[in-house]
């Protein structure tokens, strides 16, 4: 097993550590929740949109892709799932740290987002290597037209794929549970003051 495949396989476990630190050490304020929670929800909605197109393969321990999905959010950006995760994490980081000192806020929020960036900087090239080997020139043309991280303003017109609600319900039970746990922790931490 390569380093990249190890990180890919354990990405959820690795990224749960920063979330646990935020939930444990964060000191939310009403204002931080008011600004952070909508961002977290927007990230989760983007993730659901992406999973509806990419399907349940997003939960596999190894990179798989029965087809190259280029429609829906993938017509704007190559990694909408990870962009959604990053927005959710940024929203929770903001929401949880309103009453933390500036140094603590930067350490918690910055550390959480840096950990996420490091994981994605490792696994995105791993996934793209697989997609390049599986879809060849078709994937290369897609990469030329659609950016990796910062979305296009206008989607590509010939994107392929279909959104399926059942894929979201099947694939996202763990994500919904984690999101719910983070919301519960946010409420508990806010009540503690």
C-alpha positions in Angstrom: 0.0 0.0 0.0 1.4 3.4 -1.0 1.3 6.4 1.3 -1.4 8.1 -0.8 -3.6 5.0 -0.8 -3.1 4.7 3.0 -4.2 8.4 3.4 -7.1 7.8 1.1 -8.3 4.7 2.9 -8.1 6.5 6.3 -9.2 10.0 5.3 -12.3 9.9 7.5 -10.5 8.8 10.6 -7.7 11.3 10.0 -10.1 14.2 9.6 -12.2 13.2 12.6 -9.3 14.3 14.9 -9.5 18.0 14.1 -13.3 17.9 14.3 -13.0 16.3 17.8 -10.5 19.0 18.9 -13.0 21.8 17.7 -15.8 20.1 19.5 -13.8 19.7 22.7 -11.8 22.9 22.9 -14.0 25.3 20.9 -15.9 28.1 22.7 -18.8 29.2 20.4 -20.6 32.5 20.6 -24.0 33.4 19.1 -22.3 35.5 16.5 -19.8 32.8 15.5 -22.6 30.3 15.2 -24.7 32.8 13.1 -21.8 33.2 10.6 -20.3 29.7 10.7 -23.3 27.4 10.6 -24.7 28.7 7.3 -21.3 28.0 5.7 -21.2 24.5 7.2 -24.7 23.8 5.9 -23.8 25.2 2.4 -20.8 22.9 2.4 -22.9 19.9 3.3 -25.4 20.7 0.6 -22.6 21.0 -2.0 -21.4 17.6 -0.8 -24.8 16.0 -1.2 -25.2 17.5 -4.7 -21.8 15.9 -5.6 -22.5 12.5 -4.0 -25.9 12.4 -5.9 -23.8 12.5 -9.1 -20.8 10.4 -8.1 -22.7 7.8 -6.2 -21.8 5.4 -3.4 -18.3 4.9 -4.6 -17.3 7.9 -2.6 -17.3 5.8 0.5 -14.9 3.1 -0.8 -11.5 2.5 0.8 -9.9 2.4 -2.7 -10.4 4.8 -5.6 -13.0 3.6 -8.0 -15.1 5.1 -10.7 -17.4 3.2 -12.9 -17.8 6.3 -15.2 -16.3 9.7 -15.5 -18.9 12.1 -14.0 -18.7 15.6 -15.5 -22.2 16.9 -14.9 -23.8 18.7 -12.0 -21.2 20.2 -9.7 -18.5 18.4 -11.6 -19.2 20.7 -14.5 -17.9 23.6 -12.3 -15.1 22.0 -10.4 -13.3 18.6 -10.4 -13.5 18.1 -6.6 -16.9 19.4 -5.5 -17.1 16.8 -2.7 -13.8 18.0 -1.1 -14.7 21.7 -1.7 -18.0 21.0 0.2 -16.1 19.3 3.0 -13.7 22.2 3.2 -16.6 24.7 3.4 -18.3 22.6 6.1 -15.1 22.4 8.1 -14.5 26.1 7.7 -18.0 26.8 8.9 -17.7 24.6 11.9 -14.3 26.1 12.7 -15.8 29.5 12.6 -18.8 28.5 14.6 -16.9 26.7 17.4 -14.3 29.4 18.0 -16.1 32.6 18.6 -15.1 33.0 22.3 -11.7 31.5 22.0 -8.7 33.8 22.3 -7.3 35.0 18.9 -4.3 32.7 19.3 -6.5 29.7 20.2 -8.9 30.5 17.4 -6.1 30.6 14.8 -4.6 27.4 16.2 -7.9 25.4 16.2 -9.4 26.7 13.0 -6.1 27.0 11.2 -4.9 23.6 12.4 -8.2 21.9 11.4 -8.2 23.4 7.9 -4.4 22.8 7.4 -5.0 19.1 8.3 -7.8 18.9 5.8 -5.7 20.7 3.1 -2.8 18.2 3.8 -5.1 15.2 3.4 -6.7 16.5 0.2 -3.3 17.6 -1.2 -2.3 13.9 -0.9 -5.4 12.2 -2.1 -6.5 14.4 -5.0 -3.4 13.5 -7.0 -3.9 9.8 -6.1 -7.5 10.0 -7.4 -6.5 11.8 -10.5 -3.8 9.3 -11.3 -6.5 6.6 -11.2 -8.9 8.6 -13.3 -6.1 9.3 -15.8 -5.3 5.6 -16.1 -8.9 4.6 -16.4 -10.3 7.3 -18.7 -7.2 8.6 -20.5 -7.7 11.4 -23.0 -11.3 12.0 -21.9 -10.1 12.8 -18.4 -7.3 15.0 -19.7 -9.7 17.0 -21.8 -11.9 17.4 -18.7 -8.9 18.6 -16.6 -8.2 21.2 -19.2 -11.7 22.6 -19.1 -12.6 22.2 -15.4 -10.5 23.5 -12.5 -9.4 21.3 -9.7 -10.4 23.5 -6.7 -11.7 27.0 -7.6 -15.0 26.5 -9.5 -15.8 27.9 -13.0 -18.4 30.6 -13.1 -20.2 28.9 -15.9 -20.5 25.1 -16.1 -19.2 23.1 -19.1 -22.2 22.5 -21.3 -21.6 18.8 -22.2 -21.3 17.5 -18.6 -22.3 13.9 -18.2 -24.1 12.2 -15.2 -27.4 12.1 -13.5 -28.3 13.1 -9.9 -29.7 10.3 -7.8 -31.2 11.0 -4.4 -30.9 7.3 -3.4 -27.1 7.6 -3.8 -27.1 10.4 -1.2 -29.2 8.5 1.2 -27.0 5.4 0.8 -23.6 7.0 0.9 -24.1 9.8 3.3 -25.3 8.2 6.5 -21.9 8.5 8.2 -21.6 12.1 7.0 -25.1 13.0 8.3 -24.3 11.4 11.6 -21.0 13.3 11.9 -22.8 16.6 10.9 -25.4 15.9 13.6 -22.8 15.1 16.2 -21.0 18.4 15.4 -24.3 20.3 15.7 -25.0 18.7 19.0 -21.5 19.5 20.3 -22.0 23.1 19.1 -25.2 23.4 21.0 -23.7 21.9 24.2 -20.6 24.0 24.0 -22.7 27.2 23.4 -24.8 26.4 26.5 -21.6 26.1 28.6 -20.8 29.6 27.6 
